[in-house]
């Protein structure tokens, strides 16, 4: 018999995974996961989420020269505010940051929890030593907000995912003149029945500009008899108007496989909030494994774009 040729993985997992665990953190935490990523000078910055023993979350900072070996700052970077409106709406934790560099500033969107539900806050920094809160930019219930790192006809654009039973668990695109007031929202992607992301989807990493479109690395969820499985997929948005989706890969690009992805705080989860390019046409994708540890892997940007164009399904 002739053996079937195996398809090589689209993402090559880093052999040193997990790249960050709670044992690497110099202050008490129970998890390290769901990290926003960016290049900052000659370094890569990671803003990671950690659970405390209260069950609430804070955001820490780590940095690396090679993208895989990280040094963690001695203190958390963002903790729930004790001042003004942010104190009320961050009282139950801050989670899942994304980082977008635009106009020379690093914008950070993150989920904030309180008795009023989940909303998204916007902060900014220029040095990753100090952080300035700007505004709470959504109503409840909204999470997974990712800002495009470029303006379109003078306006900012973002991908978001409302908690809604109307067009449930879908990705929308919204516009803003000033990063604070958002509107003109349109649905751009929806879960597809009988598919690996049929239960819900949400934007993950900050979109990456390629010659053929904006690459959107997103998460999708499938319900099984043993609970939900979180995987990663890719979609390609038009460079000039990201409301228009050129293609969505019919196949996932990453699924829980390693022990620290299959078992942990929440089992069967790979979840991304960040990715960074190199100068050789590659992208390092970072993901939380089982809401417990941080992992990384590399892929060719062209391979991811090709999946969207050559093995595409409808956005909804």
Secondary structure, DSSP 8 states (H G I E B T S, - for coil): ---------SSEE-TT--SB-GGG-SS--S--EEEEEEEETTEEEEEEEEE-TTS-EEEEEEEESSSSSEEE-SS-SB----SHHHHHHSTTEEEEEEEEEETTEEEEEEEEEETTEEEEEEEEESSSSS-EEEEE---SSEEEEEE-SS-BTTBEEEEEEE--TTTTT-EEEEEESSSSSEEEEEEEE---TTSTT-SEEEE-S--EEETTEEEEEEEEEEEETTEEEEEEEEEEE-SS-TTSEEEEESS-SB---SHHHHSSSSSSBEEEEEEEE-TTSEEEEEEEETTTEEEEEEEEHHHHHHHHHHSEE---
